[in-house]
């Protein structure tokens, strides 16, 4: 499992997986750790 990734919402390199979901400390967005965002990822995507 990838523990760190770029935030798909703000592009920050500080997003991390807390074991359940990714958290971005810069913009405050979260998304499930089971989802690996790609170039087509959007905030309203269904998980």
Phi and psi in degrees as GROMACS dihedral restraints (atoms count N, CA, C in turn):
[ dihedral_restraints ]
;  ai    aj    ak    al  type     phi  dphi    fc
    3     4     5     6     1   -78.3    20    10
    4     5     6     7     1   126.7    20    10
    6     7     8     9     1   -95.5    20    10
    7     8     9    10     1   -24.3    20    10
    9    10    11    12     1  -127.0    20    10
   10    11    12    13     1   143.9    20    10
   12    13    14    15     1  -155.7    20    10
   13    14    15    16     1   165.3    20    10
   15    16    17    18     1   -75.3    20    10
   16    17    18    19     1   141.2    20    10
   18    19    20    21     1   -70.8    20    10
   19    20    21    22     1   127.2    20    10
   21    22    23    24     1   -74.2    20    10
   22    23    24    25     1   -10.2    20    10
   24    25    26    27     1   -93.4    20    10
   25    26    27    28     1   -44.3    20    10
   27    28    29    30     1  -119.3    20    10
   28    29    30    31     1   -10.3    20    10
   30    31    32    33     1    85.3    20    10
   31    32    33    34     1     0.9    20    10
   33    34    35    36     1   -60.2    20    10
   34    35    36    37     1   146.3    20    10
   36    37    38    39     1   -90.7    20    10
   37    38    39    40     1     6.7    20    10
   39    40    41    42     1   -97.6    20    10
   40    41    42    43     1     3.1    20    10
   42    43    44    45     1   -67.7    20    10
   43    44    45    46     1   143.0    20    10
   45    46    47    48     1  -144.5    20    10
   46    47    48    49     1   157.7    20    10
   48    49    50    51     1   -93.8    20    10
   49    50    51    52     1   126.3    20    10
   51    52    53    54     1   -92.1    20    10
   52    53    54    55     1     9.1    20    10
   54    55    56    57     1   106.3    20    10
   55    56    57    58     1   -24.0    20    10
   57    58    59    60     1  -121.0    20    10
   58    59    60    61     1   -45.7    20    10
   60    61    62    63     1  -145.9    20    10
   61    62    63    64     1   156.9    20    10
   63    64    65    66     1   -74.5    20    10
   64    65    66    67     1   145.9    20    10
   66    67    68    69     1  -128.7    20    10
   67    68    69    70     1   138.3    20    10
   69    70    71    72     1  -110.5    20    10
   70    71    72    73     1   113.5    20    10
   72    73    74    75     1   -70.5    20    10
   73    74    75    76     1   -16.1    20    10
   75    76    77    78     1   -84.0    20    10
   76    77    78    79     1   -41.8    20    10
   78    79    80    81     1  -112.4    20    10
   79    80    81    82     1   -11.0    20    10
   81    82    83    84     1    84.0    20    10
   82    83    84    85     1     3.4    20    10
   84    85    86    87     1   -76.6    20    10
   85    86    87    88     1   154.2    20    10
   87    88    89    90     1  -134.8    20    10
   88    89    90    91     1   155.2    20    10
   90    91    92    93     1  -158.2    20    10
   91    92    93    94     1   154.1    20    10
   93    94    95    96     1   -59.7    20    10
   94    95    96    97     1   142.7    20    10
   96    97    98    99     1   -65.4    20    10
   97    98    99   100     1   -20.8    20    10
   99   100   101   102     1   -75.6    20    10
  100   101   102   103     1   -11.0    20    10
  102   103   104   105     1  -100.8    20    10
  103   104   105   106     1   121.9    20    10
  105   106   107   108     1  -102.9    20    10
  106   107   108   109     1   107.1    20    10
  108   109   110   111     1   -61.3    20    10
  109   110   111   112     1   145.8    20    10
  111   112   113   114     1  -126.5    20    10
  112   113   114   115     1  -169.7    20    10
  114   115   116   117     1   -63.4    20    10
  115   116   117   118     1   -21.4    20    10
  117   118   119   120     1   -96.8    20    10
  118   119   120   121     1     2.3    20    10
  120   121   122   123     1   -66.2    20    10
  121   122   123   124     1   132.3    20    10
  123   124   125   126     1  -130.1    20    10
  124   125   126   127     1   155.8    20    10
  126   127   128   129     1   -57.1    20    10
  127   128   129   130     1   -35.5    20    10
  129   130   131   132     1   -91.7    20    10
  130   131   132   133     1    11.7    20    10
  132   133   134   135     1   -62.2    20    10
  133   134   135   136     1   143.8    20    10
  135   136   137   138     1   -81.1    20    10
  136   137   138   139     1   145.2    20    10
